[in-house]
Amino acid sequence: MTLDTFAIAVYRKPEVADACLTLQEELGLDVPVLLFSAWFACTCGKIDEKMLAEVIDRSRPFSLHVVQPIRQVRRWMKQPSESQKTIMASANEEAWQSLRERIKSIEISAELLWLDALQNLAESQVLSAKNTNLREDSLMENMQRYCQTFKSAAERDALNVNALISRIAEAGYQLYGDQTVQSL
């Protein structure tokens, strides 16, 4: 299963979107990298520190300069301030919402492009992944390793990060079930 297919399927599971968005807002992490970590567990196994560091380093510029600015515009349009209402009053409300939806679509397209790049990185880095049985703890461990790069342990504990990522791990595990993990 490709990373983008996996990410979309997992994200659509009950409570996963809320968990991902909470982690994004409260920790500042990037949901595509978090979902990559889960997918990597399903396709390759545990992610090592070197690979995770490379994923983060390659992702940061795209997140900062493409995805986050698009997201800021979409959010800005969602909750208009008084100055925005002046613009909205002179524009058609329907046109305003249509524009916001197109921006949301661009944001999703950018994230899908990002996921494709992450999958290509994994394929170039992991040439001889061994087949192994998928274990839910690999999903948890990979995502925990990524989350540990944000905030202190106490802050992560206060947010109950493990409970949030366990929702994502469960959804990923349900997609792959007891299947044998496939090499890239």
VOPAGU-2260 file (C-alpha; in pm, 1 decimal, decimal comma):
REM VOPAGU-2260
SITE   aa  ch    i         X         Y         Z
SITE  MET   A    0       0,0       0,0       0,0
SITE  THR   A    1     137,9     340,2     -93,6
SITE  LEU   A    2     198,6     599,0     174,9
SITE  ASP   A    3     -68,0     836,9      46,3
SITE  THR   A    4    -330,6     559,7      33,2
SITE  PHE   A    5    -234,8     451,5     385,0
SITE  ALA   A    6    -241,4     808,3     518,1
SITE  ILE   A    7    -584,1     883,2     372,2
SITE  ALA   A    8    -732,1     555,3     496,9
SITE  VAL   A    9    -589,1     596,8     848,1
SITE  TYR   A   10    -685,7     965,1     869,2
SITE  ARG   A   11   -1047,3     879,4     784,9
SITE  LYS   A   12   -1079,2     631,4    1075,3
SITE  PRO   A   13   -1283,0     747,9    1375,4
SITE  GLU   A   14   -1095,0     978,6    1613,1
SITE  VAL   A   15    -773,3     973,9    1407,4
SITE  ALA   A   16    -817,6    1315,7    1244,8
SITE  ASP   A   17    -884,6    1473,0    1584,5
SITE  ALA   A   18    -578,1    1299,9    1732,8
SITE  CYS   A   19    -359,3    1413,2    1441,3
SITE  LEU   A   20    -482,1    1772,6    1457,5
SITE  THR   A   21    -435,5    1785,9    1836,4
SITE  LEU   A   22     -77,2    1663,4    1799,3
SITE  GLN   A   23     -18,9    1914,5    1519,0
SITE  GLU   A   24    -158,3    2205,4    1718,9
SITE  GLU   A   25     -24,7    2118,3    2063,2
SITE  LEU   A   26     314,9    1970,5    1976,0
SITE  GLY   A   27     378,3    2146,6    1647,6
SITE  LEU   A   28     448,8    1823,7    1463,6
SITE  ASP   A   29     373,4    1759,0    1099,0
SITE  VAL   A   30      93,6    1508,4    1042,7
SITE  PRO   A   31     246,5    1379,0     714,7
SITE  VAL   A   32     566,4    1284,6     900,4
SITE  LEU   A   33     366,4    1122,1    1180,3
SITE  LEU   A   34     166,6     916,3     930,0
SITE  PHE   A   35     488,8     833,5     746,0
SITE  SER   A   36     624,6     694,2    1073,6
SITE  ALA   A   37     321,2     467,1    1106,1
SITE  TRP   A   38     335,5     359,2     740,4
SITE  PHE   A   39     706,9     288,0     770,7
SITE  ALA   A   40     632,3      49,3    1058,9
SITE  CYS   A   41     385,5    -134,5     835,9
SITE  THR   A   42     615,0    -157,1     534,5
SITE  CYS   A   43     967,4    -164,3     676,7
SITE  GLY   A   44     949,4    -195,6    1054,0
SITE  LYS   A   45    1112,7      28,8    1307,9
SITE  ILE   A   46    1253,2     358,1    1188,6
SITE  ASP   A   47    1605,7     432,1    1304,9
SITE  GLU   A   48    1719,4     770,1    1432,8
SITE  LYS   A   49    1922,0     847,4    1121,0
SITE  MET   A   50    1627,4     786,6     890,0
SITE  LEU   A   51    1389,2     985,7    1112,0
SITE  ALA   A   52    1636,3    1275,8    1127,3
SITE  GLU   A   53    1662,8    1276,3     747,3
SITE  VAL   A   54    1284,2    1269,0     708,6
SITE  ILE   A   55    1247,5    1561,5     948,8
SITE  ASP   A   56    1530,5    1761,0     786,6
SITE  ARG   A   57    1389,3    1712,5     437,6
SITE  SER   A   58    1033,0    1784,2     549,9
SITE  ARG   A   59    1092,1    2101,4     749,0
SITE  PRO   A   60    1143,8    2342,4     454,0
SITE  PHE   A   61     836,6    2214,8     268,1
SITE  SER   A   62     628,2    2237,4     582,5
SITE  LEU   A   63     749,4    2588,8     668,8
SITE  HIS   A   64     739,3    2741,1     322,2
SITE  VAL   A   65     450,6    2561,7     154,0
SITE  VAL   A   66     204,2    2376,1     377,1
SITE  GLN   A   67     198,0    2601,4     683,7
SITE  PRO   A   68     144,4    2926,6     488,2
SITE  ILE   A   69    -140,6    2768,4     291,1
SITE  ARG   A   70    -293,0    2639,4     615,2
SITE  GLN   A   71    -264,5    2984,8     773,8
SITE  VAL   A   72    -457,7    3140,6     487,1
SITE  ARG   A   73    -728,9    2875,1     506,9
SITE  ARG   A   74    -764,2    2921,2     883,1
SITE  TRP   A   75    -761,1    3298,8     850,4
SITE  MET   A   76   -1054,3    3273,4     612,1
SITE  LYS   A   77   -1242,9    3033,7     838,5
SITE  GLN   A   78   -1275,8    3274,1    1131,7
SITE  PRO   A   79   -1296,6    3623,1     986,8
SITE  SER   A   80   -1201,7    3923,2    1195,6
SITE  GLU   A   81   -1377,1    4257,5    1167,6
SITE  SER   A   82   -1140,8    4370,6     891,9
SITE  GLN   A   83   -1205,0    4050,7     698,7
SITE  LYS   A   84   -1580,2    4096,1     732,8
SITE  THR   A   85   -1546,1    4419,4     537,1
SITE  ILE   A   86   -1391,7    4223,6     253,1
SITE  MET   A   87   -1651,5    3950,2     290,1
SITE  ALA   A   88   -1934,3    4205,1     288,4
SITE  SER   A   89   -1821,0    4336,7     -46,2
SITE  ALA   A   90   -1776,6    3985,4    -175,3
SITE  ASN   A   91   -2027,5    3708,5    -206,8
SITE  GLU   A   92   -2024,7    3474,1      98,5
SITE  GLU   A   93   -2053,0    3178,1    -135,0
SITE  ALA   A   94   -1752,3    3296,2    -335,9
SITE  TRP   A   95   -1556,4    3343,6     -11,6
SITE  GLN   A   96   -1631,0    2985,5      98,0
SITE  SER   A   97   -1555,7    2853,2    -249,0
SITE  LEU   A   98   -1215,3    3020,5    -241,8
SITE  ARG   A   99   -1148,9    2878,3     105,3
SITE  GLU   A  100   -1237,6    2528,3     -18,9
SITE  ARG   A  101   -1001,3    2565,2    -315,1
SITE  ILE   A  102    -724,6    2669,5     -74,8
SITE  LYS   A  103    -803,3    2365,1     140,2
SITE  SER   A  104    -776,0    2149,0    -171,0
SITE  ILE   A  105    -434,9    2303,0    -249,4
SITE  GLU   A  106    -323,9    2231,8     108,5
SITE  ILE   A  107    -426,2    1865,8      72,3
SITE  SER   A  108    -252,4    1844,0    -266,8
SITE  ALA   A  109      65,5    1981,5    -111,3
SITE  GLU   A  110      47,0    1725,2     169,3
SITE  LEU   A  111      -4,8    1443,3     -83,3
SITE  LEU   A  112     299,9    1563,9    -276,9
SITE  TRP   A  113     492,3    1565,0      51,5
SITE  LEU   A  114     379,8    1208,2     128,2
SITE  ASP   A  115     494,5    1098,5    -217,0
SITE  ALA   A  116     835,9    1252,6    -154,4
SITE  LEU   A  117     859,4    1075,4     182,7
SITE  GLN   A  118     773,7     742,2      24,3
SITE  ASN   A  119    1040,6     798,9    -241,6
SITE  LEU   A  120    1291,3     879,0      32,3
SITE  ALA   A  121    1202,9     557,9     216,5
SITE  GLU   A  122    1235,0     355,4    -103,3
SITE  SER   A  123    1577,0     502,8    -176,4
SITE  GLN   A  124    1698,5     444,3     179,8
SITE  VAL   A  125    1555,7     101,1     250,5
SITE  LEU   A  126    1667,6    -131,5     -23,2
SITE  SER   A  127    1663,1    -458,2     168,9
SITE  ALA   A  128    1386,7    -442,7     426,5
SITE  LYS   A  129    1313,0    -781,9     575,0
SITE  ASN   A  130     964,2    -925,5     577,9
SITE  THR   A  131     840,8    -949,3     931,6
SITE  ASN   A  132     508,6    -970,9    1109,0
SITE  LEU   A  133     351,9    -635,7    1174,8
SITE  ARG   A  134     331,0    -551,4    1539,8
SITE  GLU   A  135     124,9    -267,8    1675,5
SITE  ASP   A  136     411,2    -167,3    1906,2
SITE  SER   A  137     627,0     -85,4    1599,0
SITE  LEU   A  138     361,6     161,7    1493,4
SITE  MET   A  139     360,5     315,0    1840,9
SITE  GLU   A  140     737,9     318,5    1869,7
SITE  ASN   A  141     793,3     494,0    1536,7
SITE  MET   A  142     536,8     762,2    1615,4
SITE  GLN   A  143     666,5     802,8    1971,8
SITE  ARG   A  144    1018,0     850,0    1836,0
SITE  TYR   A  145     892,9    1131,3    1613,1
SITE  CYS   A  146     683,1    1291,8    1888,5
SITE  GLN   A  147     985,4    1290,6    2120,5
SITE  THR   A  148    1145,1    1550,8    1896,5
SITE  PHE   A  149     880,3    1797,8    2020,3
SITE  LYS   A  150     847,7    1954,8    2364,6
SITE  SER   A  151     949,2    1796,6    2694,9
SITE  ALA   A  152     840,5    1457,1    2823,0
SITE  ALA   A  153     625,5    1629,5    3086,8
SITE  GLU   A  154     450,7    1839,3    2822,6
SITE  ARG   A  155     392,1    1532,8    2606,1
SITE  ASP   A  156     258,4    1343,0    2907,8
SITE  ALA   A  157      24,9    1630,7    2997,0
SITE  LEU   A  158    -113,2    1619,4    2644,4
SITE  ASN   A  159    -144,3    1240,2    2672,5
SITE  VAL   A  160      44,5    1191,6    2347,4
SITE  ASN   A  161      55,1     812,6    2380,6
SITE  ALA   A  162    -323,7     792,6    2394,5
SITE  LEU   A  163    -349,3    1011,5    2084,0
SITE  ILE   A  164     -96,4     815,8    1879,6
SITE  SER   A  165    -246,3     485,5    1993,5
SITE  ARG   A  166    -560,0     584,5    1797,4
SITE  ILE   A  167    -346,9     626,0    1487,5
SITE  ALA   A  168    -156,2     301,8    1553,4
SITE  GLU   A  169    -479,5     109,8    1595,1
SITE  ALA   A  170    -611,7     244,9    1264,8
SITE  GLY   A  171    -287,4     154,2    1088,0
SITE  TYR   A  172    -289,3    -190,4    1239,9
SITE  GLN   A  173    -649,3    -241,0    1127,5
SITE  LEU   A  174    -546,7    -161,9     770,0
SITE  TYR   A  175    -268,9    -417,2     773,6
SITE  GLY   A  176    -418,5    -658,4    1028,6
SITE  ASP   A  177    -210,2    -969,7    1075,5
SITE  GLN   A  178     -63,5    -946,0     727,5
SITE  THR   A  179     303,2    -992,4     670,5
SITE  VAL   A  180     481,0    -660,2     631,5
SITE  GLN   A  181     591,4    -617,1     274,0
SITE  SER   A  182     935,4    -491,0     177,2
SITE  LEU   A  183     953,0    -173,7     -26,4
